[in-house]
């Protein structure tokens, strides 16, 4: 029997007669294909990626397993609609803490229409995407059996400052309740979730190493899911921390060019998480912000004729230092 996902924190949701994804009890996630070319593009990406022998196994496991497509009754009552059939990445978890982070300082791509570019650019500028290279699209953090989940409104988390983003990333791995405004996050689970050879940081660094070389795909407007099980950490067990990439409706061909937009945003996220592990009580993001502010000044008011040129110049003038920060040249 199909049902609405309980732990979806971003994207279109199948509630109140709206079109959205569904899940079943076998661990599969059914995502309705969009009517325009976004649906066909996402199917094309999954088909290509799942059969691409150049993708190493340790990278492939960071993407949901693809099970093809299937015609299903849409959640909005509009009748049969093709759905992507994917792995439900939280199906085996009872109380997963989940964070959805959209990667990249821009969520549009050069081949898109000018209207689409302008709409995306407006949102990128109004959220933390342009300044930080990523934005938190949504999250839920499990507290305990009594308090349940802390799940702030999406609009509240999408336009955070660097300091606020750091606080949310700390709350994600803290034992004290996130809803208490008077308590500072204690980061007591940071080492178990973010750290270690199998933690979130290690997985993000594996992904970064691949994106420093791969030129097959440009992952425009894709997200990284961070998932772990707090109850297991409380019992002294492994956190089962996991990174998964999702949302591939805007992937374009790499054409032998490194995806600097995704790589830059990923490096920025890695920097934030690394700082929580090394100095949880000290905010040291000012250098990163200075560089991002330079780019923000360049891209503050694009007109229809210059938007794509700004992107090309920005990509050419982006350099990545050895420790993963973004440096404007």
C-alpha positions in Angstrom: 0.0 0.0 0.0 1.3 3.4 -1.0 1.5 6.2 1.6 2.9 9.7 2.1 6.5 9.8 3.4 6.7 10.7 7.0 10.3 12.0 6.9 10.3 14.2 3.8 11.8 17.6 4.8 11.8 19.4 1.4 10.3 19.4 -2.1 6.7 18.9 -3.1 4.7 16.9 -0.6 1.7 14.6 -1.3 -0.6 16.2 1.2 -3.9 18.1 0.9 -4.5 16.9 -2.6 -1.1 18.0 -3.9 1.1 16.0 -6.2 4.1 14.5 -4.4 6.1 11.4 -3.8 4.8 8.2 -2.2 6.5 5.2 -0.5 5.6 1.6 0.2 6.6 -0.9 2.9 9.2 -2.6 0.7 11.7 0.3 0.9 10.8 2.0 -2.4 10.2 5.7 -3.1 7.9 6.8 -5.9 8.6 10.2 -7.3 6.1 11.6 -9.9 7.6 12.7 -13.1 7.0 16.4 -13.9 5.1 17.2 -17.0 7.8 19.3 -18.7 11.2 18.0 -19.7 12.4 17.9 -16.1 10.8 14.5 -15.7 12.4 13.0 -18.8 15.8 14.6 -17.8 15.7 13.0 -14.4 14.9 9.6 -15.9 17.7 10.0 -18.4 20.2 10.9 -15.7 19.3 7.9 -13.5 19.4 5.6 -16.5 22.8 6.9 -17.6 24.3 7.0 -14.1 23.1 3.5 -13.0 24.7 1.9 -16.1 27.8 4.1 -16.2 30.8 1.8 -15.6 33.1 4.9 -15.0 31.3 5.7 -11.8 33.2 4.0 -8.9 31.3 1.9 -6.4 32.1 4.0 -3.4 30.5 7.0 -5.3 27.5 5.0 -6.6 26.5 4.2 -3.0 26.0 7.9 -2.4 23.1 8.0 -4.8 19.7 6.3 -4.4 19.3 2.9 -6.1 17.3 3.3 -9.4 14.5 0.7 -10.0 13.1 2.2 -13.3 9.7 3.8 -13.7 6.2 2.8 -13.0 2.7 4.0 -13.8 0.8 4.8 -10.6 -2.2 6.7 -9.4 -1.0 10.2 -8.7 -1.4 11.5 -5.1 -3.4 14.5 -6.3 -6.1 12.3 -7.8 -5.3 13.3 -11.4 -5.1 9.7 -12.6 -2.2 7.5 -13.8 1.2 9.2 -13.9 4.7 7.8 -14.5 6.8 7.7 -11.4 10.5 7.2 -10.8 11.0 4.2 -8.6 13.9 4.8 -6.2 15.4 3.5 -3.0 13.7 5.0 0.1 16.8 6.1 1.9 15.2 6.3 5.3 13.0 3.2 5.1 15.1 1.2 7.6 15.2 3.9 10.2 12.7 4.5 13.0 13.4 8.1 14.0 15.8 9.5 11.4 17.3 13.0 11.7 17.4 14.4 8.2 18.8 17.5 6.6 18.3 18.5 2.9 21.0 20.9 1.6 20.8 22.3 -2.0 24.3 22.6 -3.3 25.7 25.4 -5.5 25.8 29.2 -5.5 23.5 29.1 -8.5 20.6 26.7 -9.1 20.1 27.5 -12.7 22.0 26.4 -15.8 23.1 28.3 -18.9 20.8 26.3 -21.3 17.7 27.3 -19.3 15.3 30.0 -20.5 15.9 33.6 -19.4 12.7 33.6 -17.3 13.8 30.4 -15.5 17.3 31.9 -14.9 15.9 35.1 -13.4 13.5 33.2 -11.1 16.2 31.0 -9.8 18.6 33.8 -9.5 16.1 35.8 -7.4 15.7 32.9 -5.0 19.5 32.2 -4.9 20.1 35.8 -3.9 17.3 35.9 -1.3 18.6 32.7 0.4 22.1 31.7 1.5 22.9 30.0 -1.9 24.7 32.9 -3.4 26.6 33.9 -0.3 27.5 30.5 1.1 27.4 28.2 -1.9 24.5 26.1 -0.5 21.3 26.5 1.4 19.4 24.4 3.9 16.1 23.4 2.2 14.6 21.7 5.2 15.4 19.5 8.2 14.1 17.4 11.1 16.0 16.5 14.2 14.7 13.8 16.6 14.7 14.8 20.2 13.2 12.0 22.2 10.0 10.0 22.5 8.3 12.7 24.4 9.3 15.7 22.3 9.3 14.0 18.9 10.9 15.9 16.0 12.0 19.5 15.7 11.0 20.4 12.1 11.3 24.2 11.5 9.5 25.9 8.7 11.4 25.7 5.4 11.3 29.4 4.8 13.0 30.0 8.1 16.0 27.9 7.3 16.6 28.8 3.7 17.7 32.4 4.3 20.1 32.0 7.2 23.3 33.9 7.8 26.6 32.0 8.0 26.4 32.1 11.8 22.9 30.8 11.8 23.7 28.0 9.4 26.5 26.9 11.7 24.1 26.9 14.6 21.7 24.7 12.7 24.5 22.3 11.7 25.4 22.1 15.4 21.8 21.6 16.5 21.6 18.7 14.1 24.2 16.8 16.1 23.3 18.0 19.7 21.8 16.1 22.6 19.9 19.0 24.1 16.5 19.9 22.5 16.8 22.2 19.5 13.5 23.9 20.3 14.9 25.5 23.4 16.0 29.0 22.4 18.0 29.5 25.7 20.2 26.5 25.3 23.3 26.4 23.1 23.8 23.3 21.1 26.2 21.0 22.8 27.5 19.1 19.6 27.8 16.0 21.7 27.1 13.8 18.7 29.4 15.7 16.3 32.2 13.1 16.5 29.8 10.2 16.0 27.9 11.7 13.1 30.2 14.1 11.3 33.5 12.5 12.3 35.1 9.1 11.9 36.1 7.1 8.9 32.5 6.4 8.0 31.0 9.7 9.1 29.3 12.4 7.1 32.5 14.4 6.6 34.4 11.4 5.3 31.6 10.7 2.8 31.5 14.3 1.7 35.3 14.3 1.2 35.0 11.2 -1.0 32.4 13.0 -3.0 34.6 16.1 -3.3 37.6 14.0 -4.5 35.4 12.5 -7.3 34.0 15.9 -8.3 37.6 17.3 -8.6 38.0 14.8 -11.5 34.6 13.9 -13.0 33.5 15.8 -16.0 30.5 13.7 -17.1 27.7 15.5 -15.2 26.9 18.9 -14.0 24.5 18.6 -11.0 22.5 21.8 -11.2 20.1 22.4 -8.3 20.8 19.0 -6.7 20.7 18.3 -3.0 22.7 16.4 -0.4 20.7 14.5 2.2 22.4 14.0 5.6 20.8 11.3 7.7 21.5 9.6 11.0 19.8 7.7 13.8 20.0 9.6 17.1 18.5 6.8 19.2 21.4 4.5 18.2 24.0 7.1 19.3 22.2 7.5 22.6 22.6 3.7 23.1 26.3 3.9 22.3 25.9 2.3 18.9 27.0 3.6 15.5 25.0 6.5 14.2 24.5 5.0 10.7 25.3 8.4 9.3 24.7 8.5 5.6 25.0 11.0 2.7 22.8 10.7 -0.3 22.5 12.9 -3.4 19.0 13.5 -4.7 17.0 15.6 -7.2 18.5 15.4 -10.7 15.8 17.1 -12.9 18.3 19.8 -14.0 21.4 17.7 -14.6 23.3 18.7 -17.8 26.1 17.0 -19.7 29.6 17.8 -18.3 31.3 18.2 -21.7 34.7 17.4 -20.2 34.4 20.4 -17.8 34.6 20.2 -14.0 31.3 21.1 -12.3 32.8 24.1 -10.4 29.4 25.2 -9.2 28.6 22.0 -7.3 32.2 21.5 -6.2 32.4 25.0 -4.8 29.2 24.6 -2.8 30.3 21.2 -1.6 33.7 22.6 -0.4 31.8 25.3 1.5 29.6 22.8 3.3 32.7 20.7 4.1 34.4 23.7 5.6 31.4 24.4 7.9 31.2 20.8 9.1 35.0 20.6 9.6 35.0 23.7 11.8 32.3 22.2 14.0 34.5 19.1 14.5 37.7 21.1 15.1 36.4 24.2 17.0 32.7 23.8 17.9 32.7 26.9 20.1 34.4 29.3 17.7 33.0 30.7 14.5 35.7 31.0 11.9 33.7 31.5 8.7 34.7 35.2 8.1 37.3 34.4 5.5 34.9 32.2 3.5 32.3 35.0 3.7 34.7 37.6 2.4 35.3 35.6 -0.7 31.6 34.9 -1.3 30.8 38.6 -0.8 33.1 39.4 -3.7 31.1 37.2 -6.0 27.8 38.6 -4.6 28.9 42.1 -5.5 29.5 41.0 -9.1 26.2 39.2 -9.4 23.8 41.6 -7.6 21.6 42.9 -10.5 21.9 40.8 -13.7 19.8 41.9 -16.6 18.5 39.5 -19.3 21.5 40.0 -21.6 24.3 39.6 -19.0 23.1 36.8 -16.7 24.9 34.0 -18.6 28.0 36.0 -19.1 28.2 36.6 -15.3 28.0 32.9 -14.8 30.8 32.2 -17.3 33.1 34.8 -15.7 32.3 33.6 -12.2 33.1 30.0 -13.1 36.4 31.0 -14.8 37.4 33.0 -11.7 36.7 30.4 -9.1 39.6 28.5 -7.5 39.6 25.8 -4.9 42.3 25.8 -2.2 43.7 22.6 -0.7 41.6 22.8 2.4 38.3 23.0 0.5 37.5 26.7 0.8 36.4 28.9 -2.1 38.8 31.6 -3.1 38.0 34.4 -5.6 40.9 35.0 -7.9 
